[in-house]
């Protein structure tokens, strides 16, 4: 009254379905329970497998070290940090922007030896201080000849999470109209306090000085991302051009995407990418005379070249001028106070920076499985 063969067949089928169910349950539990670091590594490995070759990235670091030692220690700390990036296809373009600390002379023959995990460093010495804008432009021009797909502009006073670059590249690769992507930037000294989570042309930076409680954990399109750390598509650079050299420093990260938007490029904020920033080290503080001057003057450049944002620029200028005046009064710094109004005067009358490049020296140091070379390149 029973058939053993039929019963065994049914048992086998039931076992197969049971194993499939256990497998699905384990996968679901893994997705819920496994720490973020392991999930992120799995996603990174899948991203690497999906591409025949990872896009090549030129990491551009602008060095300006003061004679008091600030700058050199920051740059060396960053380079050590970059050795542990979870990304293999990159090179570093390091620009010494005529630093008074003698950084180029000190390290030109030994820099790669100090960082054995970095595959290639191109060391560029400018004989004049080109400012943030033109210093980065110089490096991007050099990187164009190295078959790079992206430029990662990175302040020398930052520290980068090891998965940041792969997260940024993955976001950029999603669409050809993504021109810039940027990370969540934190304070170096208060690691859970946000410096910026992208920004809008009208309202400025998102999340500034807020404790990170996950309120900016959604990837999204923004008007601009911080110039502190920004990944730039090569094709966008070739079409739009580089940073506005007339600005020298400050507001260039806002003016650049204004131009990019006009030809169809977008900026994306990527919260999974994380960077910690010491902020205003090279300019001697947030309310220093240098900072106050360029922050005030460069707003007028944006008004002149992007009149569609004139009202929001006036509002932002009024707010930032008030903050700068308050800072100068609290610090009892008459030079900082005067520099605000000098910046406003020069901006009103169109007195912007006129940068002409002087002599540059380029040293390329690279290693591969067969050899280690240094190539001095006259320029």
BATISE-460688 format. One record per residue (C-alpha): residue number from 1; x, y, z; residue in three letters. Coordinates in Angstrom, 1 decimal. Each point is the difference from the previous one (the first is absolute). Layout:
<dozas>
@nr:NUM; X:X; Y:Y; Z:Z; rest:ala
...
</dozas>
This chain:
<dozas>
@nr:1; X:0.0; Y:0.0; Z:0.0; rest:unk
@nr:2; X:3.0; Y:2.3; Z:-0.2; rest:unk
@nr:3; X:2.7; Y:0.5; Z:-2.6; rest:unk
@nr:4; X:3.6; Y:0.4; Z:1.5; rest:unk
@nr:5; X:1.4; Y:1.4; Z:-3.2; rest:unk
@nr:6; X:-2.6; Y:2.7; Z:-0.1; rest:unk
@nr:7; X:0.5; Y:0.8; Z:3.7; rest:unk
@nr:8; X:3.8; Y:0.3; Z:-0.5; rest:unk
@nr:9; X:-0.5; Y:2.3; Z:-3.0; rest:unk
@nr:10; X:-2.3; Y:2.3; Z:2.0; rest:unk
@nr:11; X:2.5; Y:0.0; Z:2.9; rest:unk
@nr:12; X:2.8; Y:1.0; Z:-2.4; rest:unk
@nr:13; X:-2.1; Y:2.8; Z:-1.5; rest:unk
@nr:14; X:-0.9; Y:1.3; Z:3.5; rest:unk
@nr:15; X:3.6; Y:-0.1; Z:1.0; rest:unk
@nr:16; X:1.0; Y:2.1; Z:-3.1; rest:unk
@nr:17; X:-2.7; Y:2.6; Z:0.8; rest:unk
@nr:18; X:1.1; Y:0.1; Z:3.6; rest:unk
@nr:19; X:3.6; Y:0.6; Z:-0.9; rest:unk
@nr:20; X:-1.0; Y:2.8; Z:-2.4; rest:unk
@nr:21; X:-2.1; Y:1.5; Z:2.8; rest:unk
@nr:22; X:2.9; Y:-0.2; Z:2.5; rest:unk
@nr:23; X:2.4; Y:1.6; Z:-2.6; rest:unk
@nr:24; X:-2.5; Y:2.9; Z:-0.6; rest:unk
@nr:25; X:-0.5; Y:0.5; Z:3.7; rest:unk
@nr:26; X:3.8; Y:0.1; Z:0.7; rest:unk
@nr:27; X:0.5; Y:2.6; Z:-2.8; rest:unk
@nr:28; X:-2.8; Y:2.1; Z:1.4; rest:unk
@nr:29; X:1.5; Y:-0.3; Z:3.5; rest:unk
@nr:30; X:3.4; Y:0.9; Z:-1.3; rest:unk
@nr:31; X:-1.3; Y:3.1; Z:-1.7; rest:unk
@nr:32; X:-1.6; Y:1.1; Z:3.3; rest:unk
@nr:33; X:2.6; Y:-1.0; Z:2.5; rest:unk
@nr:34; X:3.5; Y:0.1; Z:-1.6; rest:unk
@nr:35; X:1.9; Y:3.2; Z:0.9; rest:unk
@nr:36; X:0.1; Y:2.8; Z:-2.5; rest:unk
@nr:37; X:3.7; Y:-0.5; Z:-0.6; rest:unk
@nr:38; X:-0.5; Y:-3.5; Z:-1.4; rest:unk
@nr:39; X:-3.1; Y:1.0; Z:-2.0; rest:unk
@nr:40; X:2.1; Y:2.9; Z:-1.5; rest:unk
@nr:41; X:2.9; Y:-2.3; Z:-0.8; rest:unk
@nr:42; X:-2.3; Y:-2.4; Z:-1.8; rest:unk
@nr:43; X:-1.5; Y:2.9; Z:-2.0; rest:unk
@nr:44; X:3.4; Y:1.3; Z:-0.8; rest:unk
@nr:45; X:1.2; Y:-3.4; Z:-1.2; rest:unk
@nr:46; X:-3.1; Y:-0.3; Z:-2.2; rest:unk
@nr:47; X:0.6; Y:3.5; Z:-1.4; rest:unk
@nr:48; X:3.6; Y:-1.1; Z:-0.9; rest:unk
@nr:49; X:-1.2; Y:-3.2; Z:-1.7; rest:unk
@nr:50; X:-2.5; Y:2.0; Z:-2.0; rest:unk
@nr:51; X:2.6; Y:2.1; Z:-1.7; rest:unk
@nr:52; X:2.8; Y:-1.4; Z:-2.2; rest:unk
@nr:53; X:2.3; Y:2.7; Z:1.4; rest:unk
@nr:54; X:-0.7; Y:2.4; Z:2.8; rest:unk
@nr:55; X:-0.2; Y:3.6; Z:-1.2; rest:unk
@nr:56; X:3.4; Y:1.7; Z:0.4; rest:unk
@nr:57; X:0.0; Y:2.8; Z:2.6; rest:unk
@nr:58; X:2.5; Y:2.8; Z:0.4; rest:unk
@nr:59; X:0.0; Y:1.1; Z:3.7; rest:unk
@nr:60; X:1.0; Y:3.6; Z:0.0; rest:unk
@nr:61; X:1.5; Y:1.4; Z:3.2; rest:unk
@nr:62; X:1.0; Y:3.7; Z:0.2; rest:unk
@nr:63; X:2.7; Y:0.6; Z:2.6; rest:unk
@nr:64; X:0.7; Y:3.4; Z:1.5; rest:unk
@nr:65; X:2.0; Y:-0.3; Z:3.2; rest:unk
@nr:66; X:0.7; Y:2.9; Z:2.2; rest:unk
@nr:67; X:3.4; Y:0.7; Z:1.5; rest:unk
@nr:68; X:-1.3; Y:-0.9; Z:3.4; rest:unk
@nr:69; X:-0.4; Y:-3.7; Z:-1.1; rest:unk
@nr:70; X:-3.7; Y:0.0; Z:-0.5; rest:unk
@nr:71; X:-0.7; Y:-1.6; Z:-3.3; rest:unk
@nr:72; X:2.9; Y:-2.5; Z:-0.2; rest:unk
@nr:73; X:-1.4; Y:-2.2; Z:2.7; rest:unk
@nr:74; X:-3.5; Y:0.2; Z:-1.5; rest:unk
@nr:75; X:1.2; Y:-1.1; Z:-3.4; rest:unk
@nr:76; X:2.1; Y:-2.8; Z:1.3; rest:unk
@nr:77; X:-2.9; Y:-1.3; Z:2.2; rest:unk
@nr:78; X:-2.3; Y:0.1; Z:-3.1; rest:unk
@nr:79; X:2.5; Y:-1.9; Z:-2.2; rest:unk
@nr:80; X:0.3; Y:-2.7; Z:2.7; rest:unk
@nr:81; X:-3.7; Y:-0.2; Z:0.2; rest:unk
@nr:82; X:-0.4; Y:-0.4; Z:-3.8; rest:unk
@nr:83; X:2.2; Y:-3.1; Z:0.1; rest:unk
@nr:84; X:-3.0; Y:-1.9; Z:1.5; rest:unk
@nr:85; X:-2.6; Y:1.0; Z:-2.6; rest:unk
@nr:86; X:-2.1; Y:-2.9; Z:-1.1; rest:unk
@nr:87; X:0.6; Y:0.9; Z:-3.6; rest:unk
@nr:88; X:2.9; Y:-1.0; Z:-2.2; rest:unk
@nr:89; X:-0.1; Y:2.0; Z:-3.3; rest:unk
@nr:90; X:1.1; Y:3.4; Z:1.1; rest:unk
@nr:91; X:3.0; Y:2.3; Z:0.1; rest:unk
@nr:92; X:0.8; Y:3.1; Z:2.0; rest:unk
@nr:93; X:0.7; Y:3.4; Z:-1.5; rest:unk
@nr:94; X:1.7; Y:2.1; Z:2.8; rest:unk
@nr:95; X:0.5; Y:3.7; Z:-0.6; rest:unk
@nr:96; X:2.3; Y:2.1; Z:2.1; rest:unk
@nr:97; X:-1.5; Y:3.4; Z:-0.4; rest:unk
@nr:98; X:3.2; Y:2.0; Z:0.7; rest:unk
@nr:99; X:-0.1; Y:-0.9; Z:3.6; rest:unk
@nr:100; X:2.4; Y:1.9; Z:2.3; rest:unk
@nr:101; X:0.7; Y:-3.3; Z:1.9; rest:unk
@nr:102; X:2.3; Y:-1.4; Z:-2.7; rest:unk
@nr:103; X:-2.2; Y:-3.1; Z:-0.3; rest:unk
@nr:104; X:1.0; Y:-0.8; Z:-3.6; rest:unk
@nr:105; X:3.7; Y:0.2; Z:0.6; rest:unk
@nr:106; X:-0.3; Y:-2.1; Z:3.1; rest:unk
@nr:107; X:-2.0; Y:-2.9; Z:-1.5; rest:unk
@nr:108; X:0.5; Y:0.1; Z:-3.8; rest:unk
@nr:109; X:2.4; Y:-3.0; Z:0.0; rest:unk
@nr:110; X:-1.6; Y:-2.1; Z:2.7; rest:unk
@nr:111; X:-3.7; Y:0.5; Z:0.1; rest:unk
@nr:112; X:-1.0; Y:-3.3; Z:-1.6; rest:unk
@nr:113; X:2.4; Y:-1.9; Z:2.2; rest:unk
@nr:114; X:-1.8; Y:1.2; Z:3.1; rest:unk
@nr:115; X:-3.4; Y:-1.3; Z:-1.2; rest:unk
@nr:116; X:0.7; Y:-3.5; Z:-1.4; rest:unk
@nr:117; X:-3.7; Y:-0.8; Z:-0.7; rest:unk
@nr:118; X:-0.6; Y:3.0; Z:-2.3; rest:unk
@nr:119; X:0.5; Y:-1.0; Z:-3.7; rest:unk
@nr:120; X:0.9; Y:3.3; Z:-1.5; rest:unk
@nr:121; X:0.6; Y:3.6; Z:1.0; rest:unk
@nr:122; X:0.5; Y:2.9; Z:-2.3; rest:unk
@nr:123; X:1.6; Y:2.8; Z:2.0; rest:unk
@nr:124; X:-0.4; Y:3.5; Z:-1.5; rest:unk
@nr:125; X:1.7; Y:3.1; Z:1.3; rest:unk
@nr:126; X:-1.3; Y:3.4; Z:-1.0; rest:unk
@nr:127; X:2.3; Y:3.0; Z:0.4; rest:unk
@nr:128; X:-2.9; Y:2.3; Z:0.9; rest:unk
@nr:129; X:-3.1; Y:-0.5; Z:2.2; rest:unk
@nr:130; X:-2.8; Y:-0.8; Z:-2.5; rest:unk
@nr:131; X:-2.7; Y:-0.1; Z:2.6; rest:unk
@nr:132; X:-2.4; Y:-2.9; Z:0.5; rest:unk
@nr:133; X:-1.7; Y:0.4; Z:-3.4; rest:unk
@nr:134; X:2.9; Y:0.2; Z:-2.3; rest:unk
@nr:135; X:2.1; Y:-2.4; Z:2.0; rest:unk
@nr:136; X:-2.6; Y:-2.7; Z:-0.5; rest:unk
@nr:137; X:-0.4; Y:1.0; Z:-3.6; rest:unk
@nr:138; X:3.7; Y:-0.5; Z:-0.6; rest:unk
@nr:139; X:-0.2; Y:-3.5; Z:1.5; rest:unk
@nr:140; X:-3.2; Y:-0.9; Z:-2.0; rest:unk
@nr:141; X:1.8; Y:1.1; Z:-3.2; rest:unk
@nr:142; X:2.9; Y:-2.4; Z:0.8; rest:unk
@nr:143; X:-2.4; Y:-2.8; Z:0.8; rest:unk
@nr:144; X:-1.8; Y:0.3; Z:-3.3; rest:unk
@nr:145; X:3.1; Y:-1.5; Z:-1.7; rest:unk
@nr:146; X:0.0; Y:-3.0; Z:2.4; rest:unk
@nr:147; X:-3.3; Y:-1.5; Z:-1.3; rest:unk
@nr:148; X:-1.9; Y:0.8; Z:3.2; rest:unk
@nr:149; X:-3.8; Y:-0.3; Z:0.0; rest:unk
@nr:150; X:-0.6; Y:2.1; Z:3.1; rest:unk
@nr:151; X:1.8; Y:2.6; Z:2.1; rest:unk
@nr:152; X:-0.4; Y:-0.2; Z:3.8; rest:unk
@nr:153; X:0.8; Y:3.4; Z:1.4; rest:unk
@nr:154; X:0.9; Y:-0.4; Z:3.6; rest:unk
@nr:155; X:1.1; Y:2.5; Z:2.6; rest:unk
@nr:156; X:3.4; Y:-0.9; Z:1.6; rest:unk
@nr:157; X:-1.5; Y:0.5; Z:3.5; rest:unk
@nr:158; X:-2.5; Y:-2.9; Z:-0.3; rest:unk
@nr:159; X:-0.2; Y:-3.6; Z:0.9; rest:unk
@nr:160; X:-2.0; Y:-2.4; Z:-2.3; rest:unk
@nr:161; X:-2.0; Y:-3.1; Z:0.9; rest:unk
@nr:162; X:1.6; Y:-3.0; Z:-1.8; rest:unk
@nr:163; X:-3.3; Y:-0.7; Z:-2.0; rest:unk
@nr:164; X:-0.6; Y:3.6; Z:-0.9; rest:unk
@nr:165; X:1.5; Y:0.0; Z:-3.5; rest:unk
@nr:166; X:-1.7; Y:-3.2; Z:-1.1; rest:unk
@nr:167; X:-3.3; Y:1.4; Z:1.3; rest:unk
@nr:168; X:0.5; Y:3.3; Z:-1.9; rest:unk
@nr:169; X:1.0; Y:-1.7; Z:-3.3; rest:unk
@nr:170; X:-2.9; Y:-2.4; Z:0.2; rest:unk
@nr:171; X:-2.4; Y:2.9; Z:0.4; rest:unk
@nr:172; X:1.6; Y:1.9; Z:-2.9; rest:unk
@nr:173; X:-0.1; Y:-3.1; Z:-2.3; rest:unk
@nr:174; X:-3.8; Y:-0.2; Z:0.4; rest:unk
@nr:175; X:-0.5; Y:2.7; Z:-2.8; rest:unk
@nr:176; X:2.1; Y:1.9; Z:-2.4; rest:unk
@nr:177; X:-1.8; Y:3.3; Z:0.9; rest:unk
@nr:178; X:1.4; Y:-0.2; Z:3.6; rest:unk
@nr:179; X:2.9; Y:2.5; Z:-0.1; rest:unk
@nr:180; X:0.9; Y:0.2; Z:3.7; rest:unk
@nr:181; X:-0.5; Y:-2.1; Z:3.0; rest:unk
@nr:182; X:1.0; Y:0.8; Z:3.6; rest:unk
@nr:183; X:0.1; Y:-1.7; Z:3.4; rest:unk
@nr:184; X:-1.5; Y:0.8; Z:3.4; rest:unk
@nr:185; X:2.7; Y:2.2; Z:1.5; rest:unk
@nr:186; X:0.5; Y:0.0; Z:3.8; rest:unk
@nr:187; X:2.1; Y:2.0; Z:2.4; rest:unk
@nr:188; X:3.4; Y:-1.5; Z:0.6; rest:unk
@nr:189; X:-0.1; Y:1.1; Z:3.6; rest:unk
@nr:190; X:-3.6; Y:-1.0; Z:0.7; rest:unk
@nr:191; X:-0.3; Y:-3.2; Z:-2.1; rest:unk
@nr:192; X:-3.8; Y:-0.3; Z:0.3; rest:unk
@nr:193; X:-0.7; Y:3.7; Z:-0.9; rest:unk
@nr:194; X:-0.9; Y:0.7; Z:-3.6; rest:unk
@nr:195; X:1.9; Y:2.7; Z:-1.9; rest:unk
@nr:196; X:-2.1; Y:-0.3; Z:-3.1; rest:unk
@nr:197; X:-2.4; Y:-2.4; Z:-1.7; rest:unk
@nr:198; X:-0.1; Y:1.7; Z:-3.4; rest:unk
@nr:199; X:-1.7; Y:3.4; Z:-0.5; rest:unk
@nr:200; X:-2.3; Y:2.2; Z:-2.0; rest:unk
@nr:201; X:0.8; Y:3.2; Z:-1.7; rest:unk
@nr:202; X:-2.8; Y:1.8; Z:1.9; rest:unk
@nr:203; X:0.5; Y:-1.4; Z:3.5; rest:unk
@nr:204; X:3.6; Y:-1.0; Z:0.2; rest:unk
@nr:205; X:1.4; Y:-3.1; Z:1.6; rest:unk
@nr:206; X:-2.3; Y:-2.7; Z:1.5; rest:unk
@nr:207; X:0.7; Y:-1.4; Z:3.4; rest:unk
@nr:208; X:2.7; Y:2.4; Z:1.1; rest:unk
@nr:209; X:0.9; Y:-0.5; Z:3.7; rest:unk
@nr:210; X:-2.7; Y:-2.6; Z:0.5; rest:unk
@nr:211; X:0.6; Y:-3.2; Z:1.9; rest:unk
@nr:212; X:-0.4; Y:-2.9; Z:-2.4; rest:unk
@nr:213; X:-3.1; Y:-2.0; Z:1.0; rest:unk
@nr:214; X:-0.6; Y:-1.4; Z:-3.5; rest:unk
@nr:215; X:-2.1; Y:3.0; Z:-1.2; rest:unk
@nr:216; X:2.2; Y:0.3; Z:-3.1; rest:unk
@nr:217; X:0.4; Y:-3.6; Z:-0.9; rest:unk
@nr:218; X:-1.9; Y:0.0; Z:-3.3; rest:unk
@nr:219; X:1.9; Y:0.4; Z:-3.2; rest:unk
@nr:220; X:-1.4; Y:2.8; Z:-2.1; rest:unk
@nr:221; X:0.5; Y:2.7; Z:-2.5; rest:unk
@nr:222; X:1.2; Y:3.3; Z:1.3; rest:unk
@nr:223; X:1.1; Y:3.3; Z:-1.5; rest:unk
@nr:224; X:3.6; Y:-0.4; Z:1.1; rest:unk
@nr:225; X:2.3; Y:-2.1; Z:2.1; rest:unk
@nr:226; X:2.8; Y:1.2; Z:2.2; rest:unk
@nr:227; X:3.3; Y:0.8; Z:-1.7; rest:unk
@nr:228; X:1.7; Y:-1.7; Z:3.0; rest:unk
@nr:229; X:-0.5; Y:-3.3; Z:-1.8; rest:unk
@nr:230; X:-1.6; Y:-0.2; Z:-3.4; rest:unk
@nr:231; X:0.2; Y:-2.7; Z:-2.8; rest:unk
@nr:232; X:-0.2; Y:1.6; Z:-3.4; rest:unk
@nr:233; X:-0.8; Y:-1.7; Z:-3.3; rest:unk
@nr:234; X:2.7; Y:0.6; Z:-2.6; rest:unk
@nr:235; X:-2.5; Y:0.6; Z:-2.7; rest:unk
@nr:236; X:-1.7; Y:2.7; Z:2.0; rest:unk
@nr:237; X:3.4; Y:1.7; Z:0.6; rest:unk
@nr:238; X:0.8; Y:-0.1; Z:-3.7; rest:unk
@nr:239; X:-3.4; Y:1.6; Z:-0.9; rest:unk
@nr:240; X:-0.4; Y:2.5; Z:2.8; rest:unk
@nr:241; X:3.6; Y:0.9; Z:0.8; rest:unk
@nr:242; X:1.7; Y:0.1; Z:3.3; rest:unk
@nr:243; X:-0.5; Y:2.0; Z:3.2; rest:unk
@nr:244; X:-0.2; Y:3.8; Z:-0.5; rest:unk
@nr:245; X:3.6; Y:1.1; Z:0.6; rest:unk
@nr:246; X:-1.2; Y:3.6; Z:0.7; rest:unk
@nr:247; X:-1.5; Y:-1.2; Z:3.3; rest:unk
@nr:248; X:3.3; Y:-1.2; Z:1.3; rest:unk
@nr:249; X:-1.8; Y:-1.8; Z:2.9; rest:unk
@nr:250; X:-3.5; Y:-0.2; Z:1.5; rest:unk
@nr:251; X:-3.3; Y:-0.3; Z:-1.9; rest:unk
@nr:252; X:1.7; Y:-1.8; Z:-2.9; rest:unk
@nr:253; X:-1.8; Y:-3.2; Z:1.0; rest:unk
@nr:254; X:-3.3; Y:1.8; Z:-0.5; rest:unk
@nr:255; X:0.8; Y:1.9; Z:-3.2; rest:unk
@nr:256; X:1.3; Y:-3.1; Z:-1.8; rest:unk
@nr:257; X:-3.3; Y:-2.0; Z:0.2; rest:unk
@nr:258; X:-1.9; Y:3.1; Z:-1.0; rest:unk
@nr:259; X:1.8; Y:-0.2; Z:-3.3; rest:unk
@nr:260; X:-0.4; Y:-3.8; Z:-0.1; rest:unk
@nr:261; X:-3.8; Y:0.2; Z:0.5; rest:unk
@nr:262; X:-0.4; Y:2.2; Z:-3.0; rest:unk
@nr:263; X:1.3; Y:-2.7; Z:-2.3; rest:unk
@nr:264; X:-1.9; Y:-2.8; Z:1.7; rest:unk
@nr:265; X:2.2; Y:-1.5; Z:2.7; rest:unk
@nr:266; X:-1.2; Y:-0.8; Z:3.5; rest:unk
@nr:267; X:1.7; Y:-0.2; Z:3.4; rest:unk
@nr:268; X:-0.7; Y:-2.9; Z:2.4; rest:unk
@nr:269; X:0.5; Y:-0.2; Z:3.7; rest:unk
@nr:270; X:1.1; Y:-3.5; Z:1.2; rest:unk
@nr:271; X:-0.4; Y:-0.5; Z:3.7; rest:unk
@nr:272; X:1.8; Y:-3.4; Z:0.0; rest:unk
@nr:273; X:3.2; Y:1.7; Z:-0.9; rest:unk
@nr:274; X:1.5; Y:1.8; Z:3.0; rest:unk
@nr:275; X:2.8; Y:2.5; Z:0.5; rest:unk
@nr:276; X:1.2; Y:1.8; Z:3.1; rest:unk
@nr:277; X:1.3; Y:3.6; Z:-0.5; rest:unk
@nr:278; X:2.1; Y:2.2; Z:2.3; rest:unk
@nr:279; X:-1.4; Y:3.1; Z:-1.7; rest:unk
@nr:280; X:1.8; Y:3.3; Z:-0.8; rest:unk
@nr:281; X:3.5; Y:-1.2; Z:1.1; rest:unk
@nr:282; X:1.8; Y:1.7; Z:-2.9; rest:unk
@nr:283; X:-1.9; Y:3.2; Z:0.4; rest:unk
@nr:284; X:0.5; Y:0.4; Z:3.7; rest:unk
@nr:285; X:-3.6; Y:-0.5; Z:1.1; rest:unk
@nr:286; X:-3.6; Y:0.5; Z:-1.0; rest:unk
@nr:287; X:0.0; Y:3.8; Z:0.8; rest:unk
@nr:288; X:3.5; Y:0.8; Z:-1.1; rest:unk
@nr:289; X:0.7; Y:3.1; Z:-2.1; rest:unk
@nr:290; X:0.7; Y:-2.2; Z:-3.0; rest:unk
@nr:291; X:-3.2; Y:-2.0; Z:0.3; rest:unk
@nr:292; X:-2.2; Y:3.1; Z:0.6; rest:unk
@nr:293; X:1.5; Y:1.7; Z:-3.0; rest:unk
@nr:294; X:-0.6; Y:-2.8; Z:-2.6; rest:unk
@nr:295; X:-3.4; Y:-1.0; Z:1.5; rest:unk
@nr:296; X:-1.3; Y:3.6; Z:-0.5; rest:unk
@nr:297; X:1.7; Y:0.8; Z:-3.3; rest:unk
@nr:298; X:-0.9; Y:-3.2; Z:-1.8; rest:unk
@nr:299; X:-3.7; Y:0.3; Z:0.5; rest:unk
@nr:300; X:0.1; Y:2.9; Z:-2.4; rest:unk
@nr:301; X:1.7; Y:-2.2; Z:-2.6; rest:unk
@nr:302; X:-3.0; Y:-2.4; Z:0.2; rest:unk
@nr:303; X:-2.4; Y:2.9; Z:-0.4; rest:unk
@nr:304; X:1.8; Y:1.3; Z:-3.0; rest:unk
@nr:305; X:0.3; Y:-3.3; Z:-1.8; rest:unk
@nr:306; X:-3.2; Y:-1.7; Z:1.2; rest:unk
@nr:307; X:-2.6; Y:2.8; Z:0.3; rest:unk
@nr:308; X:-2.8; Y:-2.5; Z:0.4; rest:unk
@nr:309; X:1.3; Y:-0.5; Z:3.5; rest:unk
@nr:310; X:0.4; Y:3.6; Z:0.9; rest:unk
@nr:311; X:-2.7; Y:0.2; Z:2.7; rest:unk
@nr:312; X:1.1; Y:-3.1; Z:1.8; rest:unk
@nr:313; X:3.6; Y:1.2; Z:-0.3; rest:unk
@nr:314; X:-0.9; Y:3.3; Z:1.6; rest:unk
@nr:315; X:-1.8; Y:-1.8; Z:2.8; rest:unk
@nr:316; X:3.0; Y:-2.4; Z:0.6; rest:unk
@nr:317; X:2.5; Y:2.9; Z:-0.1; rest:unk
@nr:318; X:-2.0; Y:1.9; Z:2.6; rest:unk
@nr:319; X:-0.1; Y:-3.0; Z:2.3; rest:unk
@nr:320; X:3.6; Y:-0.9; Z:-0.4; rest:unk
@nr:321; X:1.1; Y:3.6; Z:0.4; rest:unk
@nr:322; X:-1.9; Y:0.3; Z:3.2; rest:unk
@nr:323; X:1.7; Y:-3.2; Z:1.3; rest:unk
@nr:324; X:3.4; Y:1.2; Z:-1.0; rest:unk
@nr:325; X:-0.5; Y:3.3; Z:1.7; rest:unk
@nr:326; X:-1.1; Y:-1.7; Z:3.1; rest:unk
@nr:327; X:3.0; Y:-2.3; Z:-0.1; rest:unk
@nr:328; X:2.4; Y:2.9; Z:-0.5; rest:unk
@nr:329; X:-1.5; Y:1.9; Z:2.9; rest:unk
@nr:330; X:0.1; Y:-3.0; Z:2.3; rest:unk
@nr:331; X:3.6; Y:-0.8; Z:-0.9; rest:unk
@nr:332; X:0.9; Y:3.8; Z:0.2; rest:unk
@nr:333; X:1.7; Y:-0.3; Z:-3.4; rest:unk
@nr:334; X:0.0; Y:3.3; Z:-1.8; rest:unk
@nr:335; X:1.7; Y:-1.5; Z:-3.1; rest:unk
@nr:336; X:-2.8; Y:-2.5; Z:-0.3; rest:unk
@nr:337; X:-2.6; Y:2.7; Z:0.3; rest:unk
@nr:338; X:1.6; Y:2.2; Z:-2.7; rest:unk
@nr:339; X:0.5; Y:-2.9; Z:-2.3; rest:unk
@nr:340; X:-3.8; Y:-0.5; Z:-0.3; rest:unk
@nr:341; X:-0.5; Y:3.4; Z:-1.4; rest:unk
@nr:342; X:3.0; Y:-0.2; Z:-2.2; rest:unk
@nr:343; X:-1.4; Y:-3.2; Z:-1.5; rest:unk
@nr:344; X:-3.4; Y:1.7; Z:-0.5; rest:unk
@nr:345; X:1.7; Y:3.0; Z:-1.7; rest:unk
@nr:346; X:2.1; Y:-2.2; Z:-2.3; rest:unk
@nr:347; X:-3.0; Y:-2.1; Z:-0.9; rest:unk
@nr:348; X:-2.2; Y:3.0; Z:-0.8; rest:unk
@nr:349; X:2.7; Y:1.4; Z:-2.4; rest:unk
@nr:350; X:1.0; Y:-3.3; Z:-1.5; rest:unk
@nr:351; X:3.5; Y:-0.2; Z:1.5; rest:unk
@nr:352; X:0.4; Y:-3.8; Z:-0.2; rest:unk
@nr:353; X:3.2; Y:-2.1; Z:0.0; rest:unk
@nr:354; X:2.1; Y:0.1; Z:-3.1; rest:unk
@nr:355; X:2.0; Y:-3.2; Z:0.1; rest:unk
@nr:356; X:2.8; Y:-0.7; Z:-2.5; rest:unk
@nr:357; X:1.9; Y:-3.3; Z:0.3; rest:unk
@nr:358; X:3.7; Y:0.2; Z:0.6; rest:unk
@nr:359; X:2.6; Y:-2.8; Z:-0.3; rest:unk
@nr:360; X:-1.1; Y:-3.5; Z:1.1; rest:unk
@nr:361; X:2.0; Y:-3.1; Z:0.7; rest:unk
@nr:362; X:-1.5; Y:-3.5; Z:-0.3; rest:unk
@nr:363; X:1.4; Y:-3.2; Z:1.4; rest:unk
@nr:364; X:-1.8; Y:-3.3; Z:-0.6; rest:unk
@nr:365; X:0.6; Y:-2.9; Z:2.3; rest:unk
@nr:366; X:-1.6; Y:-3.3; Z:-0.6; rest:unk
@nr:367; X:0.4; Y:-3.7; Z:0.7; rest:unk
@nr:368; X:-1.2; Y:-3.2; Z:-1.6; rest:unk
@nr:369; X:0.8; Y:-3.7; Z:0.3; rest:unk
@nr:370; X:3.2; Y:0.3; Z:-1.9; rest:unk
@nr:371; X:1.6; Y:3.3; Z:0.8; rest:unk
@nr:372; X:0.0; Y:3.3; Z:2.0; rest:unk
@nr:373; X:0.6; Y:3.2; Z:-2.0; rest:unk
@nr:374; X:0.3; Y:3.7; Z:0.5; rest:unk
@nr:375; X:-0.5; Y:2.2; Z:-3.0; rest:unk
@nr:376; X:1.0; Y:3.6; Z:0.2; rest:unk
@nr:377; X:-2.1; Y:1.9; Z:-2.5; rest:unk
@nr:378; X:1.1; Y:3.5; Z:-1.1; rest:unk
@nr:379; X:-2.9; Y:2.5; Z:-0.3; rest:unk
</dozas>
